[in-house]
Amino acid sequence: MRHSSRAEVRLRSNRVNYSTLLLIGAAILATPAHAQRGPAPVAYAWANLASTASYTPNASYAYNPSGGGITITRNATGSYTVVFSGLGSLTDAMLGGLGNVQVSAYGTNSAICKPATWGATTDYTVSVLCYNEDGLLSDNRFTIMVTLPGSNPVDLGFAFANQETTASYTAVKSRAYHSEGRDVTITRSSTGNYQVRFVGMGAALTGSGAGEGGHIQVTAVGTDNGSCTVPGWSSPSGDLLVNVYCFTSAGTADARFSILVLGKNSDVGGLGFAWANNSTASSYTPSTTYSYNMAGAAVTATRTGTGQYAMQWSSLGTFSDAAPGGLGDVHVVPYNTKRQAFCTVGGWSAATGTASVSCFEGYGVSHNPLDTPFNVFMLFRQTTITDTGTIDFDAYADAQVITGVTGEPVS
């Protein structure tokens, strides 16, 4: 459903003469590439009551940009439904319009949580399943985030890889977004091993400055106990190429998954991210190329025990506040080269900009804590969206979309 407040002009090919199209084309070419871009609507929640039948999550850790409520319902052991009321009004049928979902297990126990399905009408509804270290459905806490393309923000990409056994395909347009308007393709190289290519995005995420290399999150999708990790990413020939490895309790396995790419300029809110690449160091500064702190201060990783870590983005808490969602959201995924691993969010403090992460061996008999690299980010709600008008040309029939939407930070 398209945002009700947008003003739209649809220019159909059988209704517009060539002189009109030339004038519109000239106006577009004369506009700076990102002049009409703005923030991406982000919704999130901390599902902190694993065994409660139905509840409204803690308002300090839950945010819905539509202004509607958030409800979490436990359907059965390990099965939950999260409803963001009214958020469907911010979705549409265009590129990436149905958004992206990321889910992370919360706690210091070995577990995974994942989206099974998601969709939108007036509300935005996500089904979530959680599994314990034995691969069995189990009640567990989790964090959840929904990202919508909004007003075509820069340095943002996402996709739903929904054809787990197909050799190569282009991600479904309604659940894939690329800030440069290019394709997102997925290639299966072998069982459980995939490469996701964001064509042309590598040029935007290349450099040696803080956060220039970007950030990757991946979550498995479906009704089995599958999980996915990120073995690495690179920018060959100007593309962004992300490797994804998936497994179930039976071993390496094909899986559907949801992938999110964040750059330092993504405009999703008060953002800090890191690739915690040294899993055995007692304390260190992560790779600056793949770490970012919107507050402009230090990023520090500390190992507090085997598989136990504390990440701090100094002063990032200045983006927190007492409004709904003001204490933020955190997500983590293991960065592991073809070894089964789980990482969970152990907790976070907005005041200090610190998040704790716990990592474990994957499915098996030991379930021991595991030293492993990981990707983690902390986000604080920060933006609102103001519509200023749209010229709509369908991308698949006889129009495409050029969106003119601006946003401004709020305290």
Beta strands, then each sheet from edge to edge (+ up, - down):
strand 1: 8-10
strand 2: 42-47
strand 3: 54-55
strand 4: 70-76
strand 5: 79-84
strand 6: 100-106
strand 7: 111-120
strand 8: 124-132
strand 9: 141-147
strand 10: 156-161
strand 11: 168-170
strand 12: 177-178
strand 13: 184-190
strand 14: 193-198
strand 15: 215-221
strand 16: 227-234
strand 17: 240-248
strand 18: 251-252
strand 19: 256-262
strand 20: 270-276
strand 21: 283-284
strand 22: 292-293
strand 23: 299-305
strand 24: 308-313
strand 25: 329-334
strand 26: 341-349
strand 27: 354-361
strand 28: 374-380
strand 29: 383-394
strand 30: 399-409
sheet 1: 1+ 29+ 30-
sheet 2: 2+ 9- 6+
sheet 3: 3+ 4- 5+ 8- 7+
sheet 4: 12+ 10- 19+ 15-
sheet 5: 11+ 13- 14+ 17- 16+
sheet 6: 11+ 13- 14+ 17- 18+
sheet 7: 22+ 20- 28+ 25-
sheet 8: 21+ 23- 24+ 27- 26+
end
